[in-house]
Amino acid sequence: MSAHKDAYAEALDTASAHARAWLATLADRAVPPRTGADELAAAVGGELPDGPDDPAEVVGLLARAAEPGLMAMPSGRFYGWVIGGTLPAALGADWLVSAWDQNAAMRFPTPAVAALEEAAGAWVLDLLGLPAGADVGFATGATMANFTGLAAARRQVLARRGWDLDRDGLCGAPRVRVLVGEERHDTLDLGLRYLGLGAPTPVAADAQGRIRLDALAAALDDGGDAPTIVCLQAGNVHSGAFDPIGEATDLAHRHGAWVHVDGAFGLWAAAAPGLRHLLAGFERADSWATDAHKTLNVPYDCGIVIVADPAALRAAMGVRASYLIEPAGPGGPADPLEKVPELSRRARGVPVWAALRSLGRSGVADLVTRLTGHARTLAEGIAALDGAEVLNDVVFTQVCAAFGDDARTEAVTRALLADGTAWMSGSRWRDRAVLRVSVSNWSTDETDVAASLAAVRRAVAATG
């Protein structure tokens, strides 16, 4: 036994030392990786060794070989896609989750992590102002959180038409119509594909990407009594705009539709008093999805699905088997396996508990407000540059800018990425090339914003 203890101690000490060294570089290092996957393959690939190696040596090799290929995504100057960093308490909790090695599928064998996840779920509902009796599940990310909410929706709207999905499957079932805004995130379509529902019906959006209520009303009227799901968006990936969720929900409910809200990063606006108006009425929807790694800044692998009717979620996701310990029964606490697709899974809700416990109510509000403030500062600084144009109303954490025609915008983007100081990903929005900025990292401060604006300024000058 002592040999095993020593092996753990040496491996974990080595990992801790390399992790601390990596984190210490983030304030000053260039954001892009210094080398690519093909070049790294020689160091980490090749033939599998014939025999064992010392665990600490393996960890050391891993850290040294990987370091040149790491992008500084946790840096305060990383604005790519919509990717947050990791709060210190959440990182520490995630290390413990790995060390504890609990399979968080059932409450009875793993009471510690079950209690922590249930507490985290209750705090999320309280912070966001969602129904206290809703079920909360911790999925792998926003894609699977959307998938899970839509799975509950699919079963429920078919059941209302008298169709037993569990017994009869989808063959011969009434076609489920799914209405989505033209500018929804592509992962909604992916989730619908996983669920066998096919392509959704797009509904016209306005200039900021918000679903138009008149177009939604017309689409709902055209559907007759078909089982219908309406997907709304809290935070457009380009503009940051929010659908008029309350009004759209009321309209959909009058037609008997289920309403699902994709709030991968924007749902957290509800935790900030100055931003909550963006989500007015969203608590009247039926299900919601978010990704805690984005705005809340916990480690990866932590989507959150919330369903107002626990019975609908548990019926869609639950499973029974003779070797599994039965849950408490109808109306009682659900096993985690009844709320997400996986049986075997890590206790991914524990870092959420740690993040919320470390921040408190005011800390979460301050975090969300600060991210939005940095986005506005970046937008103002970019708009002041020669030839630059900010294309969106900056209502949350997203900024889209152009620098004349597409060729010039793409050249500015390339020059910025080559500079290495900041990472802002290129994209296309409303048929234009854009430089897209997503402010999602808790560690971004005024110094990072100033350095990032200076980098954009250099890129503009270099391509002028």
TORVEXTI-796987 format. One record per residue (C-alpha): x, y, z. Coordinates in steps of 0.25 Angstrom, whole numbers, padded with zeros to 4 digits, always signed. Each point is the difference from the previous one (the first is absolute). Example, Ala and Ser with C-alpha at 12.3 -4.5 7.8 and 13.67 -1.06 7.14 Angstrom:
REM TORVEXTI-796987
+0049-0018+0031;+0006+0014-0002;
END
This chain:
REM TORVEXTI-796987
+0000+0000+0000;+0011+0010+0003;+0006-0002-0014;-0014+0004-0005;+0000+0012+0009;+0014+0005-0004;-0004-0002-0015;-0012+0009+0002;+0008+0010+0008;+0011+0002-0010;-0009+0000-0012;-0009+0011+0006;+0012+0008+0005;+0005+0000-0014;-0014+0004-0006;-0001+0011+0010;+0013+0006-0003;-0002+0000-0015;-0014+0005+0002;+0004+0012+0008;+0012+0003-0010;-0011+0000-0011;-0009+0009+0007;+0011+0010+0004;+0003+0002-0015;-0014+0004-0004;+0002+0015+0004;+0011+0002-0010;+0001-0011-0010;-0005+0001-0015;-0014-0006-0001;+0002-0009-0012;+0007-0014+0001;+0015+0000-0005;-0001-0012-0007;-0010-0009-0007;-0006-0014+0002;+0008-0007-0011;+0013+0006+0006;-0004-0005+0014;-0003-0014-0005;+0015-0004+0000;+0001+0003+0015;-0013-0006+0005;-0003-0011-0010;+0009-0011-0006;-0001-0015+0004;-0006-0003+0013;+0011-0004+0010;+0001-0015+0003;+0000+0002+0015;-0004+0010+0012;+0006+0013+0003;+0001+0008+0012;-0014+0008+0002;+0007+0013+0004;+0009-0001-0012;-0012-0002-0009;-0007+0012+0006;+0013+0008-0002;+0002-0004-0014;-0015+0003-0003;+0002+0014+0005;+0013+0003-0007;-0005-0006-0013;-0013+0007+0000;+0004+0014+0004;+0004+0006-0013;-0013-0005-0006;-0009+0006+0010;-0009+0013-0003;-0001+0009+0011;-0015-0001+0001;+0000+0003+0015;+0007+0014-0003;-0008+0013+0002;+0004+0003-0015;-0007-0012-0006;-0014+0004-0006;-0002-0011-0010;-0013-0008-0002;-0007+0001+0013;+0010-0006+0010;+0001+0004+0015;+0012-0003+0009;+0000-0007+0013;-0002+0006+0013;+0010-0004+0011;-0011-0007+0009;-0006-0007-0012;+0014-0005-0004;+0003-0005+0014;-0013-0007+0001;+0002-0006-0014;+0013-0006+0005;-0007-0006+0012;-0011-0006-0009;+0011-0007-0008;+0007-0005+0013;-0013-0004+0006;-0004-0008-0012;-0015-0001+0003;-0009-0005-0011;-0011+0010+0002;-0012-0008-0006;-0007-0004+0013;-0003+0008+0013;+0001-0012+0010;+0015-0005-0003;+0005+0014-0002;-0007+0009+0010;+0011+0011+0001;+0000+0003-0015;-0015-0001-0001;-0002+0010+0011;+0009+0009-0006;-0006+0000-0013;-0014+0001+0005;+0005+0012+0008;+0006+0006-0013;-0013-0002-0007;-0008+0007+0010;+0009+0012+0000;+0000+0001-0015;-0015+0000+0000;+0000+0011+0011;+0010+0008-0007;-0007+0000-0013;-0014+0001+0005;-0005-0013-0006;-0011-0009+0006;+0005-0005+0013;-0006-0014-0003;+0007-0002-0013;+0010-0011-0002;+0014+0003-0003;+0010-0009-0007;+0015+0001-0002;+0003-0004-0015;+0013+0000-0007;-0002+0014-0006;-0010+0009-0007;-0002-0009-0012;-0005-0012+0009;-0007+0009+0010;-0008+0005-0013;-0002-0015-0004;-0005-0004+0014;-0010+0012+0001;-0005-0003-0014;-0001-0015+0003;-0010+0003+0011;-0007+0010-0010;-0001-0011-0010;-0006-0010+0009;-0010+0009+0006;-0005+0007-0013;-0003-0014-0005;-0006-0005+0012;-0010+0011+0000;-0004-0005-0014;-0002-0014+0006;+0013-0006-0006;+0008-0009+0009;+0014+0003-0004;+0007-0010+0009;-0008-0012-0005;-0002+0004-0015;+0012+0009-0003;-0001+0010-0011;-0004-0008-0012;-0014+0003-0003;-0001+0011+0011;-0006+0014-0003;+0012+0009-0006;+0005+0009+0011;+0002+0014-0005;+0011+0008+0005;+0000+0015-0002;+0014+0007+0002;+0005+0014-0003;+0008+0002-0013;+0012+0003+0009;+0000-0011+0010;+0012-0007+0003;+0004-0012-0008;+0000-0010+0012;-0015+0001+0001;-0001-0006-0014;+0010-0011+0004;-0008-0003+0013;-0013-0002-0009;+0008-0009-0009;+0004-0008+0011;-0014-0001+0004;-0005-0004-0014;-0008+0012-0001;+0006+0005-0013;+0003+0014-0004;-0008+0011+0007;-0009+0011-0006;+0008+0013+0000;-0008+0013+0004;+0005+0013-0004;+0009+0009+0009;+0002+0014+0001;+0013+0008-0003;+0006-0004+0013;-0004-0015-0002;-0012+0000+0010;-0012-0008-0004;-0011+0008-0006;-0013-0001+0008;-0009+0002-0013;+0008-0011-0007;-0002-0009+0011;-0015+0002+0001;-0001-0002-0014;+0008-0013+0001;-0008-0005+0012;-0013+0003-0008;+0005-0008-0012;+0002-0013+0009;-0014-0003+0004;+0000-0010+0011;+0013-0006-0003;+0009-0003+0012;+0009+0012+0001;+0013+0004+0007;+0004+0014-0001;+0015+0003+0003;+0004+0014+0004;+0014+0006+0003;+0006+0007+0011;+0013+0006-0006;+0002+0000-0015;+0014-0005-0002;+0004+0012-0009;-0008+0011+0005;-0003-0004+0015;-0015+0003-0003;-0011-0007+0008;-0013-0004-0006;-0013+0006+0006;-0001-0012+0008;-0012+0003+0009;-0009+0005-0012;+0004-0011-0009;-0002-0011+0011;-0014+0006+0003;-0003-0001-0015;+0005-0014-0001;-0007-0005+0012;-0014+0005-0006;+0003-0009-0011;+0003-0012+0009;+0015+0000-0003;+0012-0003+0009;+0010+0011+0002;+0015-0003+0001;+0010+0011+0003;+0014-0002-0005;+0008+0009+0009;+0014-0006-0001;+0007+0013+0005;-0012+0010+0001;-0008-0007+0010;+0009+0006+0011;-0005+0014-0003;-0011-0003+0009;+0009+0000+0012;+0004+0014-0003;-0011+0010+0004;+0005+0010-0010;-0001-0010-0011;-0012-0009+0004;-0010+0008-0009;+0007-0007-0012;-0007-0012+0005;-0014+0006+0004;-0010-0012+0001;+0010-0011-0003;-0005-0007+0013;-0013-0003-0007;+0007-0010-0010;+0000-0015+0002;+0015-0003-0001;+0014+0007+0000;+0014-0004-0003;+0013+0007+0003;+0015-0003+0001;+0006+0003+0013;+0014+0000-0007;-0003+0013-0007;-0005+0012+0008;+0001-0007+0014;+0014-0005-0003;+0001-0014+0006;+0008-0011-0007;-0004-0006-0013;-0011-0012+0000;-0011+0008+0007;-0013+0003-0007;-0012+0003+0008;-0014-0004-0005;-0012+0004+0008;-0014-0005-0002;-0012+0006+0007;-0008-0013+0000;+0009-0010+0007;-0009-0012-0004;+0002+0004-0015;+0015+0000+0002;+0001-0013+0008;-0009-0007-0010;+0008+0004-0012;+0014-0003+0007;-0003-0010+0011;+0004-0015-0001;-0003-0012+0009;+0009-0013+0001;+0001-0010+0011;+0014+0003+0004;-0003+0015+0002;-0005+0005+0014;-0014+0005-0002;-0002+0015+0002;-0009+0006+0010;-0013-0002-0008;-0010+0010-0006;+0001+0014+0006;+0013-0003+0007;+0015+0004-0003;+0004-0006-0013;+0012-0007-0003;+0010+0008-0009;-0002-0011-0010;-0014+0004-0002;+0004+0014-0005;+0011-0002-0010;+0003-0010-0011;+0012-0006+0007;+0001-0011+0011;+0015+0000+0003;+0004+0015+0002;+0009+0008+0008;-0006+0010+0011;+0000+0011-0010;-0010+0008+0009;+0010+0001+0011;+0009+0011-0006;-0013+0008-0003;-0003-0001+0015;+0014+0005+0003;-0001+0012-0010;-0013+0004+0006;+0004-0002+0014;+0013+0008-0002;-0007+0012-0008;-0013+0001+0008;-0012+0007-0006;+0007+0013-0001;+0013-0006-0006;-0008-0007-0012;-0007+0014-0003;+0013+0007+0001;+0007-0010-0010;-0011+0000-0010;-0001+0016+0001;+0015+0001-0001;+0001-0009-0013;-0011+0008-0006;+0008+0013+0003;+0013-0005-0006;-0008-0003-0013;-0005+0014+0000;+0014+0006+0002;+0005-0009-0011;-0011+0004-0009;+0002+0015+0002;+0015-0002-0002;-0001-0007-0013;-0011+0009-0005;+0010+0012+0002;+0010-0007-0010;+0001+0005-0014;-0009-0007-0009;-0006-0009+0011;-0015-0002+0002;-0006-0007+0011;-0012-0008-0006;-0008-0004+0012;-0007+0007+0012;+0009-0004+0011;-0010-0005+0011;+0008-0011+0006;+0014-0006-0002;+0000-0001-0016;+0007+0010-0009;+0000-0002-0016;+0008+0010-0008;+0004+0002-0014;+0011+0009-0006;-0005+0003-0014;-0002-0011-0010;+0002-0015+0003;+0014-0001-0005;+0004+0011+0010;-0007-0005+0011;+0006-0014-0002;+0014+0006-0001;-0002+0008+0013;-0004-0013+0007;+0012-0008-0006;+0009+0011+0005;-0006+0000+0014;+0002-0015+0001;+0014+0001-0005;+0003+0011+0010;-0004-0010+0011;-0003+0010+0011;-0015-0003-0001;-0009-0010-0006;-0013+0004-0007;-0005-0010-0010;-0005+0004-0014;-0014-0004-0004;-0011+0004-0010;-0013+0007+0005;-0011+0006-0009;+0008-0004-0012;+0013+0008+0004;+0013-0004+0005;+0002+0005+0014;+0010+0000+0012;-0008-0007+0011;+0003+0003+0015;-0006-0008+0011;+0003+0005+0014;-0001-0012+0009;+0011-0001+0009;-0001+0004+0015;+0015+0004+0000;-0001+0010-0011;+0003+0014+0006;+0002+0014-0005;+0015-0003-0003;-0004-0012-0009;-0010+0009-0007;+0010+0011-0003;+0010-0010-0005;-0010-0006-0009;-0005+0013-0006;+0015+0003-0002;+0001-0013-0008;-0012+0003-0008;+0006+0014-0003;+0013-0006-0005;-0007-0010-0009;-0008+0012-0006;+0012+0008-0002;+0007-0012-0007;-0011-0002-0010;-0003+0014-0003;
END
